[in-house]
C-alpha cells in the first residue's frame, strides 16, 4: 500500500497521526493506572497505521465512545475506533469491521428476567453507557422499557446497583469485570446484539483517505495482525470480522 504525500496530508494533516482512543471498552484499550500509557488492540492498530503512513503518533484518550467520536468529527483527532452505527455515520466514515464483540444484559441473581426478549417491558429500567453503541442500538430497539444513562460504560453497573435498576447493558467483557467486583449478578443466557467494531475518520477527509483506511483494515485482518493483537492482549470473547464484501 503506497502512500503519496497527498494521501498522507489527508490522513495526518498536522504531520503526526492523532488517534482517538476510547477507554470505555476494555476489548479495545485500557490503562493499568491513571497515569499509565494506554494499551490494547486499538493502540496496536493505530501504531501500525502511523508506521504505514511514515508519521509520528499521538493518542487523544477518552472515557467513552461518544467523546471519542466527537473528537474525530470535530477535527481534534484524525482517526478513531468505533462501533458502526447509522447515527455516527452522519459524521464518521467507517471501514468495514475488524472485530465483532457482543452486547449482553446483566441482572441480579433473583431477577425474574430469564431472557433478553423479556427486557423490553413497561416498568423495567435498563442502565446503559451514554452514547455507546448499545445505547444507540437500544434507543432504537426498546419501545417499552426505560433507558437510564450512565456517564460512561464503567459506571453502568454501579448505577444499576445504586439506583436499583432492573437490567445493566454493556459489552460482555466489561460486565464480566464488574461482576467479579460486585457479587449477586448474572448474565442473561444470550447476547442482545453483535457490535461491529471498525476504524473511522471524518466524512470530509475525502474518498482517497476513506479507501486507503478501508484497505488498511482489510490487510490487517488478512495477514493475522488483528488476531495476533487479540492474543497478545489476552482478549477473549471477541472475534476477527470476516473479509469485507466487495461485490
PyMOL commands that set and color helices and strands:
alter all, ss='L'
color gray80, all
select helices_A, chain A and resi 5-11+41-53+65-73+88-90+116-118+133-141+153-162+172-181+203-205+207-222+225-232
alter helices_A, ss='H'
color red, helices_A
select strands_A, chain A and resi 16-22+56-62+79-83+92-94+99-108+125-129+146-150+167-171+185-187+193-202+239-240
alter strands_A, ss='S'
color yellow, strands_A
deselect
rebuild
show_as cartoon
